[in-house]
Amino acid sequence: MASSVPLTRRHGIRVAAGAALTLPLAAGAATAHAVPAPADRPQPDPPDDGALRVMTFNLRYASDTPPHSWPERRPVTRALLRRARPHLLGTQEGLYGQLGDIADDLGRSRYDWIGTGRAGGSQDEFMAVFFDVRRLRPLAYDHFWLSDQPKLIGSATWGNTVIRMVTWIRFRDLVTGRELYHLNTHLDHRSQPSRERSAALITERLAGLEAGLPRLVTGDFNVPAHRNPVHDAMLAGGLTDTWDTAESRGTLYGTFHGYREPAPDGDRIDWILVSPSVRVRRTEINTFQLDGQYPSDHFPVEAVLEV
């Protein structure tokens, strides 16, 4: 297991994890944006009964290419996140400036984030984790790369041409007083051997964390649940799929939609996995859009948990 980095205070994380360059949590150049429309305004929080609202969301990296450029998608993303108000948000594909925009839109006094670029520092895509500072306090965190050299920034040795990595955090829940681990990842989109070896390494690292604390895993796994050995390996490693164990669930859609209409009974390639001890009250695939514009080419997946 990679060594963890102790944290001092919320905005004081500055020490690198292993050799990685860790970013200032509240940093990021944000572009100016218009006064929010009604759909953008933060919604009232649901009653706080101890449940933890978790989301996994492949953001689709920021681009300037219409009709799905980041300037066009940002207001929709802002509206989605302000409505959902997740306590814990595992993101994939976000670029540094894009993540700064999201931090601004969520409110930096309410949310913080941890991450590093997969090529190091602010370079390339992030597995950034956003968290509600009124609910969760990070105690330790680290990053590792999905390769034979997991401590080496930017390493990719399993046949994948795209760098793949994991960000994990140990949190204290400020409502319940309990602690938990959260891992966030994005597996390769082409190489099945890379995905299988990545699942094995993630399972190994999960087993090396402190026993007895719940694990939450979010990510874009790029394979359909229940129809690929990667899903089997993650469950065999001691996790459950929240879609399977939820007491109630929304309509099943394919989570990658490519800016097209939702496809009922499609492939779930974005998952929230948890320890068996975690109660899953509800899970759903959020198909939010505004005037035909989706926030990403993936739908976020949400779960309401009791940890």
ABEGO torsion letter per residue (X at the ends): XBBBBBBABAAABABBBEABBBBBAABEBBBBBBBBBAAABBBBBBBBAGBBBBBBBBAEBBBABOAABAAAAAAAAAAAAAAAGBABBBBBGBBAAAAAAAAAAAEAAABBBBEBBAAEEABEBBBBBBBBAAABBBABBBBBBBBABAABBGBBAAGBABBBBBBBBBBBBAAAGBBBBBBBBBBBAABAAAAAAAAAAAAAAAAABBBGBBBBBBEBAGBBBGABAAAAAAAAAGBBBAAAABABBBBBBBABAGGBBBBBGBBBABBBBBBAABBBABBBBBABBBGGBBABABBBBBBBBBX
